[in-house]
Amino acid sequence: MTDENVVPAIEVEGLRKVYKRLVAVDNVSFVMNRGEAFGFLGPNGAGKSTVVKILTGLVAPTQGVVRVLGQPITHRETRRRIGYLPELPTFHRWLQAGEFLEFHGRLYGLRGALLEKRCREVLALVGLAGREKQRLGTFSKGMMQRIGLAQALLNQPDLLLLDELVSGLDPVGQRDMRDLLRQLKVEGISIFLNSHQLADVEALCDRVAIIDHGRILKVGPPQSLFDEPLTLEVHVSCVSKELLHRLGSVALAVRQQEGAPCNLLVEVQNEEDAAATFTRAALPTYYRFVASLRILSWDYC
């Protein structure tokens, strides 16, 4: 293994981004290895796109250390080795697809026959072969996603940053893009996939970071993150033997939280079992999602 392959694709340490009073990213740290597909999963507004924009150099961090392919994000030559597709690409609608790719190819330093060859290759790769003369203004949302991915691949990047790749695609297009990303990964491209869709990261990613409210909650293989039991923190007005018996008969485990006797930690197998557990226990429930911890509250006594 070469020294270059040992260097992580992305290193983030103590990253923080504050917009006036809004803390968008709060003390985020993670490492993405070379050659892996790394998922960044979280709800809208969790801070995912802010992290991606920092990785591309479009947004400056408030504090923290960020290295891409072993270099600071300001390193010009390293940035030439990155491909990037934003969540909502806004391209030059008056340009033909071929003209658009040639323009971006020249920005990467491509010229002549090599540029023409790469434009043909990436159009075919994303399923737009024969569309060279079609203006972007006539493209559907899904086609805009495809042409955006084509421009991100023009420079044969070492690292591909994707922000909600399949958001504009129909089911067939989503399948095609997932197949393409698998192919790119086999070819050795490191893929950072920012998404709020669990199916995307489960299908593609070696590891996943879950982010919510600007903080990393967990990092690990998808199987280890989503198949482990869930813990529900249950707030009750009082605890009785009947309550503990009814919950214990349907949950995996029930225990009182240390220092807070009216807080119960109830373990269930998965998210689908959460509501079913309390239904079988014949207890009224209200719950909301907070990271991997579900918080429920009711007056029992």
Buried (B, 14 or more C-beta within 10 A) or exposed (E): EEEEEEBBBBBBEEBBBBEEEEBBBBBBBBBBBBBBBBBBBBEEEBBBBBBBBBBBBEBEBBEBEBBBBBBEBEBEEBBEBBBBBBBEBEBEEEBBBBBBBBEBBEEBEBEEEEBBEBBBBBBEBBBBEEBBEBBBEEBEBBBBBBBBBBBBBBBBBBBBBBBBBBBBBEEEBBEBBBEBBBEBBEEEBBBBBBBBBBEBBBBBBBBBBBBBBBBBBBBEEBEEBBEBEBBBBBBBEEBEEEBBEBBBEBBBEBEBEEEEEBBBBBBBBEEEBBBEBBEBBEBEBEBEEEBBEBBBBBEBE
